[in-house]
């Protein structure tokens, strides 16, 4: 019986020691990820630039953000604007827009070309614009819409 008490007390002494923990503290990592998430949520709406138009609503898939897209906007009165990532948004005739699109597509042929058409613009004007952009060298022209509410 004395042997049993002696071995039991040995176990008690061994289990009383603290072993080093081999775990990673992920709290700082989670904090950093939450800060990055907030930064991306704030800056994402600022990435798309263009002239303010009332876009039609339609369910659609987002585009890949490989290159900065060329955005051509058409207002209800038919005026055209081009935006290629700069802050200047000036009205331009279709010939000037075609020249700019053609020069960009010669250098970067995979650049996406998007049309921001106001929902009150005549369908014929939008189709005519898309045809002119394809004549400038755009393989495909995308239409920008808003998701349904």
MDTraj code that builds the backbone (N, CA, C; nanometers):
import mdtraj as md
import numpy as np

residues = "UNK UNK UNK UNK UNK UNK UNK UNK UNK UNK UNK UNK UNK UNK UNK UNK UNK UNK UNK UNK UNK UNK UNK UNK UNK UNK UNK UNK UNK UNK UNK UNK UNK UNK UNK UNK UNK UNK UNK UNK UNK UNK UNK UNK UNK UNK UNK UNK UNK UNK UNK UNK UNK UNK UNK UNK UNK UNK UNK UNK UNK UNK UNK UNK UNK UNK UNK UNK UNK UNK UNK UNK UNK UNK UNK UNK UNK UNK UNK UNK UNK UNK UNK UNK UNK UNK UNK UNK UNK UNK UNK UNK UNK UNK UNK UNK UNK UNK UNK UNK UNK UNK UNK UNK UNK UNK UNK UNK UNK UNK UNK UNK UNK UNK UNK UNK UNK UNK UNK UNK UNK UNK UNK UNK UNK UNK UNK UNK UNK UNK UNK UNK UNK UNK UNK UNK UNK UNK UNK UNK UNK UNK UNK UNK UNK UNK UNK UNK UNK".split()
xyz = np.array([
    [0.0804, -0.1173, 0.0000],
    [0.0000, 0.0000, 0.0000],
    [0.0862, 0.1258, 0.0000],
    [0.1969, 0.1164, 0.0650],
    [0.2874, 0.2305, 0.0669],
    [0.3420, 0.2555, -0.0722],
    [0.3601, 0.1475, -0.1487],
    [0.4090, 0.1623, -0.2852],
    [0.3058, 0.2322, -0.3726],
    [0.1773, 0.2014, -0.3466],
    [0.0715, 0.2653, -0.4252],
    [0.0644, 0.4148, -0.3942],
    [0.0775, 0.4498, -0.2701],
    [0.0724, 0.5914, -0.2334],
    [0.1912, 0.6665, -0.2906],
    [0.3044, 0.5988, -0.2891],
    [0.4232, 0.6631, -0.3404],
    [0.4117, 0.6869, -0.4906],
    [0.3628, 0.5885, -0.5661],
    [0.3503, 0.6064, -0.7110],
    [0.2423, 0.7076, -0.7436],
    [0.1344, 0.7118, -0.6640],
    [0.0289, 0.8104, -0.6863],
    [0.0795, 0.9512, -0.6638],
    [0.1638, 0.9685, -0.5647],
    [0.2143, 1.1031, -0.5384],
    [0.3135, 1.1458, -0.6465],
    [0.3790, 1.0487, -0.7044],
    [0.4694, 1.0834, -0.8149],
    [0.3900, 1.1350, -0.9339],
    [0.2796, 1.0696, -0.9620],
    [0.1954, 1.1162, -1.0730],
    [0.1470, 1.2579, -1.0461],
    [0.1109, 1.2827, -0.9250],
    [0.0625, 1.4152, -0.8885],
    [0.1690, 1.5213, -0.9109],
    [0.2901, 1.4887, -0.8792],
    [0.3971, 1.5856, -0.9000],
    [0.4244, 1.6079, -1.0478],
    [0.4178, 1.5033, -1.1266],
    [0.4451, 1.5164, -1.2703],
    [0.3360, 1.5965, -1.3416],
    [0.2139, 1.5702, -1.3072],
    [0.1060, 1.6408, -1.3745],
    [0.0976, 1.7859, -1.3283],
    [0.1606, 1.8190, -1.2195],
    [0.1595, 1.9552, -1.1701],
    [0.2499, 2.0475, -1.2502],
    [0.3440, 1.9917, -1.3223],
    [0.4335, 2.0747, -1.4034],
    [0.3601, 2.1286, -1.5252],
    [0.3964, 2.2445, -1.5684],
    [0.3348, 2.3018, -1.6870],
    [0.4189, 2.2680, -1.8098],
    [0.3479, 2.2245, -1.9109],
    [0.4166, 2.1954, -2.0369],
    [0.4044, 2.3172, -2.1280],
    [0.5036, 2.3423, -2.2121],
    [0.4929, 2.4562, -2.3049],
    [0.3829, 2.4286, -2.4090],
    [0.3048, 2.5307, -2.4396],
    [0.1979, 2.5180, -2.5385],
    [0.2553, 2.5412, -2.6785],
    [0.2146, 2.4583, -2.7700],
    [0.2619, 2.4711, -2.9079],
    [0.1475, 2.5191, -2.9976],
    [0.0761, 2.6213, -2.9540],
    [-0.0355, 2.6749, -3.0306],
    [0.0003, 2.8133, -3.0817],
    [-0.0577, 2.8487, -3.1956],
    [-0.0344, 2.9801, -3.2545],
    [-0.1461, 3.0733, -3.2098],
    [-0.1090, 3.1907, -3.1670],
    [-0.2077, 3.2910, -3.1280],
    [-0.2582, 3.3591, -3.2550],
    [-0.3844, 3.3372, -3.2920],
    [-0.4380, 3.3900, -3.4171],
    [-0.5115, 3.5225, -3.3976],
    [-0.5182, 3.5722, -3.2780],
    [-0.5900, 3.6973, -3.2537],
    [-0.5326, 3.8140, -3.3341],
    [-0.4006, 3.8366, -3.3375],
    [-0.3494, 3.9473, -3.4197],
    [-0.3796, 3.9268, -3.5689],
    [-0.3753, 3.8041, -3.6151],
    [-0.4046, 3.7746, -3.7558],
    [-0.5496, 3.8101, -3.7884],
    [-0.6415, 3.7746, -3.7007],
    [-0.7829, 3.8055, -3.7211],
    [-0.8039, 3.9568, -3.7200],
    [-0.7369, 4.0282, -3.6321],
    [-0.7483, 4.1741, -3.6279],
    [-0.7027, 4.2371, -3.7585],
    [-0.5914, 4.1918, -3.8098],
    [-0.5401, 4.2451, -3.9360],
    [-0.6365, 4.2147, -4.0505],
    [-0.6915, 4.0960, -4.0538],
    [-0.7842, 4.0589, -4.1610],
    [-0.9114, 4.1430, -4.1556],
    [-0.9605, 4.1724, -4.0370],
    [-1.0798, 4.2563, -4.0250],
    [-1.0525, 4.3986, -4.0721],
    [-0.9351, 4.4510, -4.0411],
    [-0.8992, 4.5844, -4.0887],
    [-0.8905, 4.5852, -4.2414],
    [-0.8286, 4.4833, -4.3005],
    [-0.8202, 4.4754, -4.4467],
    [-0.9581, 4.4637, -4.5099],
    [-1.0463, 4.3875, -4.4495],
    [-1.1822, 4.3743, -4.5008],
    [-1.2528, 4.5089, -4.5030],
    [-1.2384, 4.5859, -4.3973],
    [-1.3010, 4.7177, -4.3920],
    [-1.2425, 4.8100, -4.4981],
    [-1.1110, 4.8068, -4.5156],
    [-1.0469, 4.8912, -4.6171],
    [-1.0988, 4.8560, -4.7559],
    [-1.1100, 4.7275, -4.7889],
    [-1.1588, 4.6877, -4.9208],
    [-1.3057, 4.7218, -4.9395],
    [-1.3845, 4.7119, -4.8340],
    [-1.5254, 4.7464, -4.8454],
    [-1.5440, 4.8952, -4.8727],
    [-1.4567, 4.9768, -4.8188],
    [-1.4669, 5.1210, -4.8404],
    [-1.4163, 5.1598, -4.9782],
    [-1.3077, 5.0978, -5.0253],
    [-1.2479, 5.1393, -5.1523],
    [-1.3121, 5.0746, -5.2744],
    [-1.3825, 4.9635, -5.2600],
    [-1.4396, 4.8951, -5.3762],
    [-1.5359, 4.9821, -5.4564],
    [-1.6270, 5.0556, -5.3953],
    [-1.7161, 5.1393, -5.4764],
    [-1.6438, 5.2518, -5.5494],
    [-1.5261, 5.2892, -5.5033],
    [-1.4523, 5.3980, -5.5662],
    [-1.3781, 5.3534, -5.6907],
    [-1.3644, 5.2222, -5.7127],
    [-1.2861, 5.1725, -5.8252],
    [-1.3558, 5.1912, -5.9594],
    [-1.4846, 5.1779, -5.9634],
    [-1.5579, 5.1960, -6.0882],
    [-1.5831, 5.3449, -6.1087],
    [-1.5379, 5.3943, -6.2225],
    [-1.5530, 5.5359, -6.2512],
    [-1.6339, 5.5508, -6.3778],
    [-1.7016, 5.6598, -6.3875],
    [-1.7801, 5.6879, -6.5070],
    [-1.8705, 5.8055, -6.4817],
    [-1.9409, 5.8458, -6.5840],
    [-2.0358, 5.9547, -6.5726],
    [-2.1597, 5.9007, -6.5037],
    [-2.2219, 5.9795, -6.4177],
    [-2.3395, 5.9365, -6.3426],
    [-2.4573, 5.9229, -6.4375],
    [-2.5051, 5.7995, -6.4525],
    [-2.6242, 5.7711, -6.5318],
    [-2.7132, 5.6796, -6.4499],
    [-2.8397, 5.6755, -6.4851],
    [-2.9359, 5.5900, -6.4166],
    [-2.9354, 5.4545, -6.4868],
    [-2.8593, 5.3590, -6.4328],
    [-2.8415, 5.2291, -6.4969],
    [-2.9664, 5.1431, -6.4816],
    [-2.9955, 5.0613, -6.5819],
    [-3.1061, 4.9669, -6.5676],
    [-3.0689, 4.8563, -6.4703],
    [-3.1689, 4.7918, -6.4129],
    [-3.1447, 4.6830, -6.3190],
    [-3.1606, 4.5495, -6.3907],
    [-3.0645, 4.4616, -6.3695],
    [-3.0701, 4.3278, -6.4278],
    [-2.9746, 4.2381, -6.3513],
    [-3.0120, 4.1114, -6.3319],
    [-2.9175, 4.0200, -6.2670],
    [-2.8049, 3.9865, -6.3636],
    [-2.6807, 4.0012, -6.3186],
    [-2.5661, 3.9721, -6.4040],
    [-2.4468, 3.9362, -6.3181],
    [-2.3483, 3.8776, -6.3819],
    [-2.2257, 3.8375, -6.3115],
    [-2.1232, 3.9498, -6.3218],
    [-2.0405, 3.9693, -6.2186],
    [-1.9375, 4.0725, -6.2253],
    [-1.8254, 4.0326, -6.3217],
    [-1.7559, 4.1343, -6.3743],
    [-1.6453, 4.1074, -6.4654],
    [-1.5182, 4.0836, -6.3861],
    [-1.4204, 4.0188, -6.4502],
    [-1.2898, 4.0012, -6.3892],
    [-1.2150, 4.1333, -6.3971],
    [-1.1398, 4.1630, -6.2927],
    [-1.0660, 4.2888, -6.2878],
    [-0.9207, 4.2671, -6.3296],
    [-0.8988, 4.2193, -6.4506],
    [-0.7622, 4.2008, -6.4982],
    [-0.7007, 4.3355, -6.5348],
    [-0.7666, 4.4085, -6.6228],
    [-0.7189, 4.5388, -6.6664],
    [-0.8220, 4.6443, -6.6298],
    [-0.7776, 4.7673, -6.6300],
    [-0.8693, 4.8792, -6.6075],
    [-0.9593, 4.8893, -6.7313],
    [-1.0913, 4.8846, -6.7131],
    [-1.1793, 4.8858, -6.8299],
    [-1.1908, 5.0244, -6.8921],
    [-1.2242, 5.0250, -7.0205],
    [-1.2600, 5.1486, -7.0901],
    [-1.4108, 5.1626, -7.0730],
    [-1.4531, 5.2734, -7.0163],
    [-1.5955, 5.2941, -6.9904],
    [-1.6457, 5.4062, -7.0800],
    [-1.7464, 5.3751, -7.1620],
    [-1.8112, 5.4751, -7.2458],
    [-1.9529, 5.4912, -7.1917],
    [-1.9855, 5.6136, -7.1514],
    [-2.1166, 5.6418, -7.0941],
    [-2.2021, 5.7163, -7.1958],
    [-2.3308, 5.6859, -7.1947],
    [-2.4244, 5.7567, -7.2816],
    [-2.5391, 5.8085, -7.1950],
    [-2.5586, 5.9394, -7.2005],
    [-2.6629, 6.0045, -7.1203],
    [-2.7955, 6.0008, -7.1962],
    [-2.9061, 6.0353, -7.1285],
    [-3.0376, 6.0296, -7.1941],
    [-3.0477, 6.1157, -7.3193],
    [-2.9732, 6.2267, -7.3241],
    [-2.9797, 6.3126, -7.4425],
    [-2.8892, 6.2642, -7.5558],
    [-2.8148, 6.1544, -7.5329],
    [-2.7308, 6.0965, -7.6376],
    [-2.5861, 6.1412, -7.6340],
    [-2.5473, 6.2282, -7.5397],
    [-2.4074, 6.2696, -7.5322],
    [-2.3228, 6.1541, -7.4808],
    [-2.2029, 6.1435, -7.5352],
    [-2.1111, 6.0340, -7.5049],
    [-1.9936, 6.0848, -7.4230],
    [-1.9501, 6.0027, -7.3292],
    [-1.8350, 6.0321, -7.2447],
    [-1.7463, 5.9079, -7.2431],
    [-1.6147, 5.9312, -7.2379],
    [-1.5219, 5.8178, -7.2268],
    [-1.4378, 5.8375, -7.1027],
    [-1.4131, 5.7283, -7.0341],
    [-1.3342, 5.7300, -6.9123],
    [-1.2427, 5.6088, -6.9162],
    [-1.1139, 5.6337, -6.9175],
    [-1.0171, 5.5249, -6.9217],
    [-0.9322, 5.5229, -6.7960],
    [-0.9951, 5.5408, -6.6798],
    [-0.9224, 5.5358, -6.5535],
    [-0.8762, 5.6711, -6.5065],
    [-0.8963, 5.7748, -6.5849],
    [-0.8587, 5.9090, -6.5421],
    [-0.9812, 5.9756, -6.4810],
    [-0.9593, 6.0929, -6.4236],
    [-1.0704, 6.1647, -6.3628],
    [-1.1392, 6.2592, -6.4608],
    [-1.0837, 6.2764, -6.5793],
    [-1.1477, 6.3676, -6.6743],
    [-1.2646, 6.2979, -6.7440],
    [-1.3786, 6.3622, -6.7365],
    [-1.4998, 6.3076, -6.7971],
    [-1.5582, 6.4162, -6.8861],
    [-1.5148, 6.4184, -7.0102],
    [-1.5600, 6.5212, -7.1026],
    [-1.6432, 6.4568, -7.2120],
    [-1.7419, 6.5316, -7.2560],
    [-1.8225, 6.4841, -7.3681],
    [-1.7336, 6.4796, -7.4917],
    [-1.7530, 6.3749, -7.5725],
    [-1.6710, 6.3582, -7.6917],
    [-1.7564, 6.3016, -7.8045],
    [-1.7236, 6.3373, -7.9289],
    [-1.7958, 6.2780, -8.0413],
    [-1.7539, 6.1321, -8.0611],
    [-1.8361, 6.0571, -8.1305],
    [-1.8108, 5.9138, -8.1487],
    [-1.6779, 5.8875, -8.2187],
    [-1.6384, 5.9743, -8.3119],
    [-1.5110, 5.9527, -8.3835],
    [-1.3917, 5.9630, -8.2893],
    [-1.3932, 6.0602, -8.1979],
    [-1.2835, 6.0743, -8.1011],
    [-1.2796, 5.9537, -8.0069],
    [-1.3968, 5.9069, -7.9674],
    [-1.4034, 5.7896, -7.8794],
    [-1.3493, 5.6670, -7.9521],
    [-1.3868, 5.6493, -8.0777],
    [-1.3366, 5.5349, -8.1551],
    [-1.1850, 5.5381, -8.1658],
    [-1.1274, 5.6564, -8.1886],
    [-0.9820, 5.6677, -8.2000],
    [-0.9137, 5.6320, -8.0679],
    [-0.9686, 5.6817, -7.9568],
    [-0.9088, 5.6511, -7.8265],
    [-0.9176, 5.5024, -7.7952],
    [-1.0327, 5.4424, -7.8218],
    [-1.0505, 5.2994, -7.7950],
    [-0.9563, 5.2174, -7.8830],
    [-0.9457, 5.2532, -8.0096],
    [-0.8571, 5.1799, -8.1017],
    [-0.7112, 5.1898, -8.0570],
    [-0.6685, 5.3077, -8.0117],
    [-0.5281, 5.3223, -7.9705],
    [-0.4995, 5.2420, -7.8431],
    [-0.5940, 5.2365, -7.7507],
    [-0.5727, 5.1572, -7.6289],
    [-0.5718, 5.0085, -7.6624],
    [-0.6633, 4.9654, -7.7478],
    [-0.6732, 4.8229, -7.7807],
    [-0.5549, 4.7736, -7.8643],
    [-0.4860, 4.8621, -7.9346],
    [-0.3645, 4.8216, -8.0065],
    [-0.2548, 4.7835, -7.9076],
    [-0.2458, 4.8588, -7.7990],
    [-0.1433, 4.8332, -7.6977],
    [-0.1847, 4.7180, -7.6062],
    [-0.3106, 4.7209, -7.5601],
    [-0.3633, 4.6175, -7.4704],
    [-0.4911, 4.5596, -7.5311],
    [-0.4801, 4.4575, -7.6130],
    [-0.5994, 4.4054, -7.6811],
    [-0.7015, 4.3387, -7.5899],
    [-0.6649, 4.2998, -7.4697],
    [-0.7582, 4.2322, -7.3778],
    [-0.8318, 4.3295, -7.2852],
    [-0.8162, 4.4596, -7.3055],
    [-0.8824, 4.5576, -7.2201],
    [-1.0336, 4.5499, -7.2392],
    [-1.1099, 4.5346, -7.1299],
    [-1.2555, 4.5293, -7.1443],
    [-1.3136, 4.6655, -7.1809],
    [-1.4141, 4.6633, -7.2662],
    [-1.4840, 4.7848, -7.3068],
    [-1.6275, 4.7728, -7.2550],
    [-1.6686, 4.8719, -7.1757],
    [-1.8006, 4.8680, -7.1128],
    [-1.8821, 4.9905, -7.1517],
    [-2.0126, 4.9710, -7.1638],
    [-2.1042, 5.0812, -7.1933],
    [-2.1935, 5.1020, -7.0721],
    [-2.1931, 5.2255, -7.0218],
    [-2.2853, 5.2660, -6.9162],
    [-2.3944, 5.3451, -6.9853],
    [-2.5057, 5.2821, -7.0105],
    [-2.6160, 5.3493, -7.0779],
    [-2.7277, 5.3805, -6.9808],
    [-2.7728, 5.5038, -6.9807],
    [-2.8865, 5.5407, -6.8982],
    [-3.0068, 5.4586, -6.9422],
    [-3.0931, 5.4228, -6.8472],
    [-3.2046, 5.3353, -6.8820],
    [-3.3085, 5.4034, -6.9697],
    [-3.3034, 5.5357, -6.9805],
    [-3.3994, 5.6052, -7.0660],
    [-3.3440, 5.6345, -7.2057],
    [-3.2213, 5.5905, -7.2363],
    [-3.1638, 5.6085, -7.3691],
    [-3.2325, 5.5129, -7.4666],
    [-3.2550, 5.5609, -7.5865],
    [-3.3155, 5.4754, -7.6890],
    [-3.2257, 5.3551, -7.7157],
    [-3.2884, 5.2420, -7.7335],
    [-3.2169, 5.1169, -7.7587],
    [-3.1280, 5.1285, -7.8834],
    [-3.1780, 5.1945, -7.9838],
    [-3.1025, 5.2100, -8.1089],
    [-2.9714, 5.2838, -8.0893],
    [-2.9705, 5.3837, -8.0013],
    [-2.8469, 5.4591, -7.9765],
    [-2.7425, 5.3727, -7.9077],
    [-2.7870, 5.2879, -7.8140],
    [-2.6945, 5.1997, -7.7442],
    [-2.6355, 5.0977, -7.8413],
    [-2.7200, 5.0404, -7.9263],
    [-2.6720, 4.9422, -8.0249],
    [-2.5758, 5.0084, -8.1222],
    [-2.6080, 5.1303, -8.1640],
    [-2.5199, 5.2031, -8.2565],
    [-2.3831, 5.2283, -8.1915],
    [-2.3834, 5.2665, -8.0640],
    [-2.2578, 5.2882, -7.9921],
    [-2.1784, 5.1585, -7.9831],
    [-2.2448, 5.0493, -7.9500],
    [-2.1747, 4.9217, -7.9390],
    [-2.1150, 4.8801, -8.0734],
    [-2.1861, 4.9036, -8.1816],
    [-2.1360, 4.8708, -8.3149],
    [-2.0123, 4.9537, -8.3475],
    [-2.0140, 5.0813, -8.3128],
    [-1.8990, 5.1679, -8.3381],
    [-1.7773, 5.1241, -8.2546],
    [-1.8016, 5.0816, -8.1318],
    [-1.6912, 5.0349, -8.0476],
    [-1.6318, 4.9045, -8.1007],
    [-1.7165, 4.8177, -8.1535],
    [-1.6654, 4.6948, -8.2146],
    [-1.5881, 4.7262, -8.3413],
    [-1.6309, 4.8271, -8.4154],
    [-1.5569, 4.8685, -8.5351],
    [-1.4208, 4.9260, -8.4977],
    [-1.4083, 4.9806, -8.3759],
    [-1.2804, 5.0352, -8.3292],
    [-1.1835, 4.9261, -8.2861],
    [-1.2324, 4.8002, -8.2761],
    [-1.1429, 4.6907, -8.2430],
    [-1.1785, 4.6132, -8.1177],
    [-1.2875, 4.6496, -8.0524],
    [-1.3275, 4.5771, -7.9311],
    [-1.3914, 4.4445, -7.9711],
    [-1.3374, 4.3331, -7.9209],
    [-1.3939, 4.2018, -7.9528],
    [-1.5357, 4.1897, -7.8999],
    [-1.5539, 4.2325, -7.7766],
    [-1.6868, 4.2308, -7.7174],
    [-1.7052, 4.3552, -7.6338],
    [-1.8270, 4.4019, -7.6282],
    [-1.8602, 4.5218, -7.5539],
    [-1.9615, 4.4806, -7.4472],
    [-1.9320, 4.5128, -7.3230],
    [-2.0210, 4.4762, -7.2132],
    [-2.1128, 4.5906, -7.1754],
    [-2.2303, 4.5550, -7.1252],
    [-2.3261, 4.6527, -7.0752],
    [-2.3250, 4.6475, -6.9234],
    [-2.3141, 4.7627, -6.8604],
    [-2.3114, 4.7709, -6.7149],
    [-2.4549, 4.7890, -6.6658],
    [-2.4941, 4.7087, -6.5679],
    [-2.6253, 4.7199, -6.5062],
    [-2.6099, 4.7226, -6.3564],
    [-2.7172, 4.7561, -6.2877],
    [-2.7200, 4.7494, -6.1429],
    [-2.7933, 4.6242, -6.1022],
    [-2.7530, 4.5626, -5.9911],
    [-2.8276, 4.4444, -5.9449],
    [-2.9678, 4.4857, -5.9010],
    [-3.0654, 4.3973, -5.9167],
    [-3.2014, 4.4309, -5.8749],
    [-3.2087, 4.4522, -5.7239],
    [-3.2963, 4.5394, -5.6836],
    [-3.3103, 4.5706, -5.5398],
    [-3.4178, 4.4897, -5.4778],
])
top = md.Topology()
chain = top.add_chain()
for i, resn in enumerate(residues, 1):
    res = top.add_residue(resn, chain, resSeq=i)
    for name in ("N", "CA", "C"):
        top.add_atom(name, md.element.get_by_symbol(name[0]), res)
traj = md.Trajectory(xyz[None], top)
